[in-house]
Amino acid sequence: MSGRGNIPVSLRAMLISVLAAPLTLWAAAAPVSDPGAADQHEFAAAPAAHSPDALPLATRSLVNYLVPAIRLVRDDGKDVTLIDELNDGRPVVLNFIYTSCSGICPLASHIFSQLQYQLGAERDHVHLVSISVDPEQDTPARLRAYAQQYSAGPSWQHYTGSADASSAAQRAFDVYTGDKMGHTPVTLVRMAPGQPWVRFDGFATADMLLKELHGQGQVMAAASPTRP
């Protein structure tokens, strides 16, 4: 096992070949490890893990979501309301992770780390939001340690809360599966409160997200009706 954490060799190879990240950045992008709790939804079984085709193709759509008043706990320990965190006036990029995840989440968090880097001077004007799907284990302190592994800056915040609150947040964005090990990669982008969300099913690269934030994303589907 590598000193970089519970990340399969095939996943590291995909990150290098697909995302072309510097090796120094990847070495810093290891998650907090918990071998006893790590899940099994890794990419070791992918037959062509060294090929860009091994990554699920990200599909883009526009969706209107109604986000209820969900109480969460931010990684600094503060009790917050999700809707208030999302409506602070900045563009939002949102995903769902958990710290003992060894497959989807390290790649998703690495992409956020790359995006944060590529934003440069703009990084404080974009709110990166990562919500845990394993709130029983992911305390604020554990999320802070996880965030540090990916060099998260002050505009990239992680959230936990009660099991009911986490489930409500997942349902609000239509990503709930009932099993943390069954969650799929989804990234959501919204430019301002009141606007539709751009939903990427599959891994959206940092370049794709940056283009979206710069208004260069291509509409691939009309905005769907508001989801409850």
VENGIBEL-V646181 format. One record per residue. N is the residue number from 1. RES is the residue in one letter. SS is DSSP state (H for helix, E for strand, - for the rest). PHI is phi in degrees with one decimal (* if undefined). OMEGA is omega in whole degrees, 0 to 359 (none if undefined). Layout:
# VENGIBEL-V646181
[[N;RES;SS;PHI;OMEGA] [N;RES;SS;PHI;OMEGA]]
This chain:
# VENGIBEL-V646181
[[1;M;-;*;181] [2;S;-;-73.4;175] [3;G;-;-71.3;181] [4;R;-;-85.0;178] [5;G;-;107.6;184] [6;N;-;-80.0;180] [7;I;-;-116.0;183] [8;P;-;-59.5;178] [9;V;H;-57.2;182] [10;S;H;-64.5;180] [11;L;H;-68.9;178] [12;R;H;-63.0;180] [13;A;H;-64.0;179] [14;M;H;-64.9;180] [15;L;H;-61.1;182] [16;I;H;-69.3;185] [17;S;H;-78.4;185] [18;V;H;-88.6;184] [19;L;H;-94.2;178] [20;A;-;52.8;181] [21;A;-;-80.4;175] [22;P;-;-61.0;181] [23;L;H;-61.7;180] [24;T;H;-66.7;178] [25;L;H;-69.0;180] [26;W;H;-64.6;180] [27;A;H;-62.8;180] [28;A;-;-85.5;188] [29;A;-;-103.2;180] [30;A;-;-94.1;181] [31;P;-;-80.7;171] [32;V;-;-67.0;187] [33;S;-;-95.9;174] [34;D;-;-143.8;189] [35;P;-;-55.0;182] [36;G;-;-71.6;184] [37;A;-;-111.7;185] [38;A;-;-62.3;181] [39;D;-;-88.0;187] [40;Q;-;-109.8;183] [41;H;-;-85.7;181] [42;E;-;-100.4;183] [43;F;-;-105.4;182] [44;A;-;-61.1;183] [45;A;-;-82.8;180] [46;A;-;-65.7;185] [47;P;-;-71.7;182] [48;A;-;-129.5;189] [49;A;-;-65.6;182] [50;H;-;-87.6;182] [51;S;-;-102.2;174] [52;P;H;-55.9;180] [53;D;H;-68.1;180] [54;A;H;-70.3;178] [55;L;-;-81.0;175] [56;P;-;-59.7;179] [57;L;-;-70.7;179] [58;A;-;-77.4;176] [59;T;E;-107.0;187] [60;R;E;-110.8;176] [61;S;E;-146.8;176] [62;L;E;-107.9;183] [63;V;E;-139.6;171] [64;N;-;-98.9;180] [65;Y;E;-113.2;170] [66;L;-;-101.5;182] [67;V;-;-100.6;180] [68;P;-;-73.7;181] [69;A;-;-79.5;183] [70;I;-;-99.1;178] [71;R;E;-86.4;178] [72;L;E;-125.0;175] [73;V;E;-119.7;180] [74;R;E;-76.1;184] [75;D;-;-65.3;174] [76;D;-;-89.4;178] [77;G;-;90.2;183] [78;K;-;-84.9;173] [79;D;E;-75.0;184] [80;V;E;-138.1;172] [81;T;E;-106.9;185] [82;L;H;-55.7;183] [83;I;H;-61.7;178] [84;D;H;-68.6;179] [85;E;H;-66.3;181] [86;L;H;-79.3;186] [87;N;-;-104.6;179] [88;D;-;-92.5;175] [89;G;-;98.8;181] [90;R;-;-94.5;167] [91;P;E;-57.8;183] [92;V;E;-121.3;169] [93;V;E;-122.1;191] [94;L;E;-128.2;171] [95;N;E;-145.1;180] [96;F;E;-123.4;184] [97;I;E;-143.9;162] [98;Y;-;-151.5;196] [99;T;-;-74.6;180] [100;S;-;-91.0;178] [101;C;-;-65.0;183] [102;S;-;-121.3;181] [103;G;-;-126.4;183] [104;I;H;-67.4;190] [105;C;H;-65.5;177] [106;P;H;-58.3;179] [107;L;H;-68.5;179] [108;A;H;-61.6;180] [109;S;H;-71.8;176] [110;H;H;-64.3;177] [111;I;H;-62.6;177] [112;F;H;-62.9;179] [113;S;H;-62.9;177] [114;Q;H;-63.6;180] [115;L;H;-60.2;178] [116;Q;H;-57.4;179] [117;Y;H;-65.8;183] [118;Q;H;-70.5;178] [119;L;H;-67.2;178] [120;G;H;57.7;182] [121;A;H;-66.7;180] [122;E;H;-83.4;191] [123;R;H;-58.8;181] [124;D;H;-77.4;181] [125;H;H;-102.3;177] [126;V;E;-128.1;182] [127;H;E;-97.1;175] [128;L;E;-92.5;187] [129;V;E;-125.6;175] [130;S;E;-121.9;183] [131;I;E;-109.3;181] [132;S;E;-75.6;173] [133;V;-;-99.4;178] [134;D;-;-132.7;188] [135;P;-;-66.2;179] [136;E;-;-63.5;180] [137;Q;-;-96.6;188] [138;D;-;-89.1;175] [139;T;-;-74.6;175] [140;P;H;-54.2;181] [141;A;H;-65.5;179] [142;R;H;-67.2;178] [143;L;H;-66.8;178] [144;R;H;-63.2;179] [145;A;H;-63.9;177] [146;Y;H;-61.9;180] [147;A;H;-60.1;180] [148;Q;H;-64.5;179] [149;Q;H;-63.5;180] [150;Y;-;-108.1;177] [151;S;-;55.4;181] [152;A;-;-65.1;176] [153;G;-;-86.2;184] [154;P;-;-65.0;179] [155;S;-;-93.7;174] [156;W;E;-112.5;185] [157;Q;E;-118.8;181] [158;H;E;-114.3;188] [159;Y;E;-133.3;174] [160;T;E;-133.6;181] [161;G;-;155.5;177] [162;S;-;-75.4;177] [163;A;H;-60.7;180] [164;D;H;-65.2;181] [165;A;H;-67.0;179] [166;S;H;-63.3;179] [167;S;H;-62.1;180] [168;A;H;-63.7;179] [169;A;H;-65.7;178] [170;Q;H;-65.1;179] [171;R;H;-66.2;181] [172;A;H;-60.2;181] [173;F;-;-108.0;173] [174;D;-;55.6;177] [175;V;-;-122.6;185] [176;Y;-;-71.3;177] [177;T;-;-120.3;183] [178;G;-;85.2;182] [179;D;-;-147.6;183] [180;K;H;-58.6;182] [181;M;H;-76.7;180] [182;G;H;-104.5;183] [183;H;-;-72.7;184] [184;T;-;-114.8;181] [185;P;-;-71.1;176] [186;V;E;-137.0;175] [187;T;E;-125.2;182] [188;L;E;-123.0;181] [189;V;E;-128.5;174] [190;R;E;-137.1;185] [191;M;-;-77.4;182] [192;A;-;-162.2;177] [193;P;-;-55.6;179] [194;G;-;91.9;179] [195;Q;-;-91.2;177] [196;P;-;-64.7;173] [197;W;E;-91.2;169] [198;V;E;-89.0;183] [199;R;E;-110.1;174] [200;F;E;-110.2;172] [201;D;E;-95.3;191] [202;G;-;105.3;183] [203;F;-;-85.4;171] [204;A;-;-86.1;181] [205;T;-;-72.7;178] [206;A;H;-60.4;179] [207;D;H;-63.0;179] [208;M;H;-63.2;181] [209;L;H;-67.5;179] [210;L;H;-64.7;177] [211;K;H;-62.2;178] [212;E;H;-62.0;180] [213;L;H;-66.7;178] [214;H;-;-93.4;176] [215;G;-;76.0;183] [216;Q;-;-108.0;178] [217;G;-;-72.7;181] [218;Q;-;-98.6;179] [219;V;-;-72.1;181] [220;M;-;-107.8;178] [221;A;-;-156.2;177] [222;A;-;-67.8;179] [223;A;-;-59.4;181] [224;S;-;-83.5;175] [225;P;-;-58.7;179] [226;T;-;-58.2;179] [227;R;E;-91.1;181] [228;P;-;-71.4;none]]
